[in-house]
């Protein structure tokens, strides 16, 4: 199927969401990602739908007339949890608790159809993002990652309130491209990195950044407390996964403004674990 999408309705770091046929939207990837990313998103999204951890159905790959590749999805009918919190700041703790409930639900599902998180992270060490590291440093990282606890839970690995929407009478999680299987604590560590170490939005003002980060800190505290209450998983299990979470963030996106800080933290983490 080759055609032209409607007007854009949302823009992210790696894709743009367009109007599509009635009841659907089209996620079009940047040139950097293209066909491989689209195919992976289709496979993971279909599996997530079949497992019942998202109500959003994937309708397959679409080739556009300009050569870009997209993936069609059911249209969402509500606001992202980030938007809910921004509109009514007094609901931030409640929104964070809802986020924790969704994450715990995802982790209650077995994800054997997805790639193992440790295998993904180790493979990323051979990408250009890790070129500044020495051979010894990369070998130490491989050893560290391979030593992490195993697991078979579904891990979203891009789980934050912009990827969870009010939809129908419940909530819907989107963006399953990075999904893996493993220890749930690894996914929580990835969420912590997104909240605390990822660049918020390119081009925002200093004041906007301060406000955004303040809201993020409040939401993260409430989310972590509720997640631990629901699952029993706390800092003792989550903290050891921070290195792997940083490897994933750097290896997948390699955001220039994040690169140096992530590399420093990754190396520092590895030195501590080797002692």
C-alpha positions as CSV (number, residue, x, y, z in Angstrom):
1,X,0.0,0.0,0.0
2,X,1.6,3.3,-1.1
3,X,-0.1,6.6,-0.3
4,X,0.1,10.0,1.4
5,X,-0.7,10.6,5.1
6,X,-2.9,13.4,6.5
7,X,-1.6,16.3,8.6
8,X,0.8,15.6,11.5
9,X,-0.7,15.5,14.9
10,X,2.4,14.7,17.1
11,X,6.2,14.8,16.7
12,X,8.7,12.7,18.7
13,X,12.5,12.2,18.6
14,X,12.3,9.3,16.2
15,X,8.9,9.5,14.5
16,X,6.0,11.7,13.5
17,X,2.3,10.7,14.0
18,X,0.0,11.6,11.1
19,X,-3.7,11.5,10.5
20,X,-4.6,8.3,8.6
21,X,-7.8,6.6,7.7
22,X,-10.8,6.9,10.0
23,X,-10.0,5.3,13.4
24,X,-6.3,5.0,12.7
25,X,-3.1,7.1,12.8
26,X,0.2,6.5,11.0
27,X,3.5,6.5,12.8
28,X,6.3,7.5,10.3
29,X,9.9,6.9,11.3
30,X,12.8,9.2,10.6
31,X,15.2,8.2,7.9
32,X,17.7,7.0,10.5
33,X,15.4,4.2,11.6
34,X,13.3,3.3,8.6
35,X,12.2,-0.2,7.6
36,X,14.0,-2.2,10.3
37,X,12.4,-0.1,13.1
38,X,9.0,-0.4,11.5
39,X,9.2,-4.2,11.2
40,X,10.3,-4.5,14.8
41,X,7.5,-2.1,16.0
42,X,4.9,-4.2,14.1
43,X,6.1,-7.5,15.6
44,X,6.3,-6.1,19.2
45,X,3.0,-4.2,19.0
46,X,1.2,-7.3,17.6
47,X,2.6,-9.4,20.4
48,X,1.7,-6.8,23.1
49,X,-1.9,-6.7,21.8
50,X,-2.1,-10.5,21.8
51,X,-0.9,-10.6,25.3
52,X,-3.5,-8.1,26.4
53,X,-1.2,-5.5,27.7
54,X,-2.4,-2.8,25.3
55,X,-5.8,-2.3,23.7
56,X,-4.2,-0.6,20.7
57,X,-4.1,-2.8,17.6
58,X,-1.3,-2.5,15.0
59,X,-2.4,-2.6,11.4
60,X,0.9,-3.2,9.7
61,X,3.6,-1.4,7.6
62,X,2.7,1.3,5.1
63,X,5.0,2.5,2.4
64,X,4.5,6.2,1.6
65,X,5.0,7.8,-1.9
66,X,8.0,9.8,-0.7
67,X,9.8,6.6,0.3
68,X,9.3,6.8,4.1
69,X,8.0,3.9,6.1
70,X,5.1,4.0,8.6
71,X,3.1,1.8,10.8
72,X,-0.7,2.1,11.2
73,X,-2.3,1.9,14.6
74,X,-5.7,2.3,16.2
75,X,-6.3,5.9,17.1
76,X,-6.2,6.9,20.8
77,X,-9.2,8.6,22.3
78,X,-7.8,10.3,25.3
79,X,-4.9,12.4,26.7
80,X,-1.5,11.3,27.7
81,X,-0.9,11.0,31.4
82,X,1.7,13.8,31.0
83,X,-1.1,16.1,29.7
84,X,-3.5,15.1,32.5
85,X,-0.8,16.1,35.0
86,X,0.0,19.4,33.2
87,X,-3.6,20.4,33.1
88,X,-4.3,19.6,36.7
89,X,-1.1,19.6,38.7
90,X,-2.9,18.6,41.9
91,X,-3.4,15.2,40.2
92,X,0.4,14.5,39.8
93,X,0.6,12.0,42.6
94,X,-2.5,10.2,41.4
95,X,-1.2,10.1,37.8
96,X,2.1,8.7,39.1
97,X,0.2,5.9,40.9
98,X,-1.8,5.1,37.8
99,X,1.5,4.9,35.9
100,X,2.8,2.4,38.5
101,X,-0.3,0.2,38.2
102,X,0.1,0.0,34.4
103,X,3.8,-0.8,34.7
104,X,3.2,-3.5,37.3
105,X,0.5,-5.0,35.1
106,X,2.8,-5.2,32.1
107,X,5.5,-6.8,34.3
108,X,3.0,-9.5,35.4
109,X,3.0,-10.8,31.9
110,X,5.5,-13.3,30.5
111,X,7.5,-12.0,27.6
112,X,9.3,-15.0,26.1
113,X,8.5,-13.8,22.5
114,X,10.6,-10.7,23.0
115,X,14.4,-10.3,22.9
116,X,16.4,-10.7,26.2
117,X,17.3,-7.3,27.6
118,X,20.9,-8.3,28.4
119,X,21.5,-9.6,24.9
120,X,20.2,-6.3,23.5
121,X,22.5,-4.2,25.8
122,X,25.6,-6.3,25.1
123,X,25.1,-6.0,21.3
124,X,24.7,-2.2,21.7
125,X,28.3,-2.0,23.1
126,X,29.6,-2.5,19.6
127,X,27.8,0.6,18.2
128,X,29.4,3.9,17.4
129,X,28.0,5.5,20.6
130,X,30.5,3.4,22.7
131,X,33.6,4.1,20.5
132,X,35.1,6.5,23.2
133,X,35.4,3.5,25.6
134,X,38.4,1.3,25.6
135,X,38.3,-2.4,24.8
136,X,38.8,-3.2,28.5
137,X,35.9,-0.9,29.5
138,X,33.6,-2.5,27.0
139,X,34.6,-6.0,28.2
140,X,34.0,-5.0,31.8
141,X,30.5,-3.7,30.8
142,X,29.7,-7.0,29.0
143,X,30.7,-8.9,32.1
144,X,28.6,-6.7,34.3
145,X,25.5,-7.0,32.1
146,X,25.8,-10.7,31.7
147,X,26.0,-11.0,35.5
148,X,22.6,-9.3,36.0
149,X,19.6,-11.4,37.2
150,X,17.6,-13.2,34.5
151,X,13.8,-12.9,34.1
152,X,11.0,-13.4,31.7
153,X,8.7,-10.5,32.3
154,X,7.6,-8.1,29.5
155,X,9.8,-5.0,29.7
156,X,8.6,-1.9,27.8
157,X,11.9,0.0,28.2
158,X,10.4,3.4,27.0
159,X,7.8,3.6,29.7
160,X,6.9,7.2,30.7
161,X,3.7,9.2,31.0
162,X,3.8,10.4,27.4
163,X,3.5,6.8,26.3
164,X,0.5,6.0,28.5
165,X,-2.9,7.4,27.5
166,X,-6.4,7.6,28.9
167,X,-8.4,5.5,26.4
168,X,-12.0,4.3,26.7
169,X,-12.6,3.4,30.3
170,X,-9.0,2.6,31.1
171,X,-5.4,3.3,30.0
172,X,-3.5,2.3,26.9
173,X,0.3,2.0,26.6
174,X,1.9,2.7,23.2
175,X,5.4,2.6,21.5
176,X,6.5,-1.0,21.9
177,X,9.5,-0.9,19.6
178,X,12.0,-1.3,22.4
179,X,10.2,-4.1,24.2
180,X,12.3,-6.9,25.7
181,X,12.0,-9.7,28.3
182,X,13.8,-9.9,31.6
183,X,13.8,-8.7,35.2
184,X,11.1,-6.1,35.9
185,X,13.6,-4.0,37.9
186,X,15.5,-3.3,34.7
187,X,12.4,-1.6,33.2
188,X,11.9,0.5,36.3
189,X,15.6,1.5,36.0
190,X,15.0,2.5,32.4
191,X,12.1,4.7,33.5
192,X,14.3,6.4,36.1
193,X,16.8,7.2,33.4
194,X,14.0,8.7,31.2
195,X,12.8,10.8,34.2
196,X,16.2,12.0,35.4
197,X,18.9,11.8,32.7
198,X,17.1,12.1,29.4
199,X,17.0,15.5,27.6
200,X,13.4,16.8,28.2
201,X,12.7,18.5,24.9
202,X,15.1,20.2,22.5
203,X,14.9,24.0,22.5
204,X,12.9,24.6,25.7
205,X,13.8,27.6,27.9
206,X,15.6,27.4,31.2
207,X,12.4,28.2,33.1
208,X,10.5,25.5,31.2
209,X,13.3,23.0,32.0
210,X,13.2,23.9,35.7
211,X,9.4,23.5,35.9
212,X,9.5,20.3,33.9
213,X,12.2,18.7,36.0
214,X,10.4,19.7,39.2
215,X,7.2,18.0,38.0
216,X,9.2,14.9,36.9
217,X,10.9,14.6,40.3
218,X,7.5,14.7,42.1
219,X,6.0,12.2,39.7
220,X,8.9,9.8,39.9
221,X,8.8,9.7,43.7
222,X,5.2,8.8,43.8
223,X,5.5,6.3,40.9
224,X,8.4,4.5,42.6
225,X,6.7,4.4,46.0
226,X,3.5,2.9,44.5
227,X,5.4,0.5,42.3
228,X,7.2,-0.9,45.3
229,X,4.0,-1.1,47.3
230,X,2.4,-3.1,44.4
231,X,5.4,-5.4,43.6
232,X,7.8,-5.4,46.5
233,X,10.5,-4.3,44.0
234,X,12.6,-1.4,45.5
235,X,16.0,0.3,45.2
236,X,18.0,-2.8,46.1
237,X,16.8,-4.5,43.0
238,X,16.5,-1.5,40.7
239,X,19.8,0.3,41.3
240,X,22.0,-2.5,40.0
241,X,20.2,-2.2,36.6
242,X,20.9,1.5,36.2
243,X,24.1,0.8,34.2
244,X,22.2,-1.4,31.7
245,X,19.5,1.2,31.4
246,X,22.0,3.8,30.5
247,X,23.7,1.6,28.0
248,X,20.3,1.1,26.3
249,X,19.5,4.8,26.3
250,X,22.9,5.7,24.8
251,X,23.1,2.8,22.3
252,X,19.6,3.3,21.0
253,X,19.4,7.0,20.6
254,X,22.9,8.5,21.2
255,X,21.5,12.0,21.9
256,X,24.4,14.4,21.6
257,X,23.5,16.5,24.7
258,X,23.2,13.3,26.8
259,X,26.3,11.4,25.5
260,X,29.1,12.6,27.7
261,X,27.1,12.4,31.0
262,X,25.8,8.9,30.2
263,X,29.3,7.7,29.3
264,X,30.7,9.1,32.5
265,X,28.0,7.5,34.6
266,X,28.3,4.1,32.8
267,X,32.1,4.0,33.4
268,X,31.7,5.1,37.0
269,X,29.0,2.4,37.6
270,X,31.3,-0.3,36.1
271,X,34.2,0.8,38.3
272,X,32.1,0.5,41.4
273,X,30.7,-2.9,40.5
274,X,34.3,-4.2,39.8
275,X,35.5,-3.3,43.3
